[in-house]
Amino acid sequence: MSSSDPPAGATRWRLDLAYDGREFSGFAPQPGRVTVAGELADAIARTLRLDAPPTIVGAGRTDRGVHALGQVVHVDLPATLYRDDRAPTGARLVAALNGQLAGRVRVLGAAPASAGFDARFSATWRAYRYLVLEATPPALELTSAWSWAVPAPLDLDAMNRAGAAALGTHDFRAFCRRRDGSSPDEPIVREVLDVVWERRRDEWTLAPGGADVVRLWIRAVSFCHHMVRSLVSTMVAVGQGGLDPSIVAERLAAPHRDGLPAPAPAHGLALVAVGYPEAPGQ
């Protein structure tokens, strides 16, 4: 039986989630740590009075401190959740789980999944947003839970030229944290579909005084560990004039991290959407 097959007597459910990553040690379960998947599994077990927390499979494993506005998970639950039909089962499940989670994780929707649905392996792309607060003192000293404050101004044309080199299929070893036990010579190949920087109004009210916000939209079939944050810090360095826009292309061709900045802070990053072949919610 594959992860795309729920066990006998169970129904696979798709849940759409949002969460503030500051409270969690990432998405994936970790012994002794508070994680998104762990909190959700415990809430489901309490709500449905299960003998043990169920396994939660997510479309993406967000790191410690990274947010989500459109995370997708699947979970296999008993075929009959409720013995009556006083309200739609999905709506009741959403309300009950949000009551248990008390705002730490927000369940945006819940519905039985289509045949063969797997939140991770059925996904055809993931999209992230990164917010940079383009600021000057004293606004630069302000901290935001959702953005990275850097000195203004940034050269977005240069940043977009650098980002364009990441489009397509490449070896992203220079921008990824390698898995334990893997060889440094092993390529880390990913396909990137969109990379766009744009300056936007501060509609999130990230800083008093109307400081500009620079937003990255990046979409790929999949990402490796620290990939977005490493690309962000490199492209911001380009926008500040510290690196040439050719640096991304150079490091994709000759993958090494020498001279590249540390990954950008986690709190500016959010998983915003996941794409699937079927219609949303199915």
Secondary structure by P-SEA (a helix, b strand, c coil): cccccccccbbbbbbbbccccccccccccccccccaaaaaaaaaaaaaccccccbbbbcccccccbbbcbbbbbbbccccccccccccaaaaaaaaaaaaacccccccccccccccccccccccbbbbbbbbbcccccccccccccbbbbcccccaaaaaaaaaaacccccccccccccccccccccbbbbbcbbbbbbbcccccccccccbbbbbbbbccccccaaaaaaaaaaaaaaacccccaaaaaaaaccccccccccccccccccccccccccccc
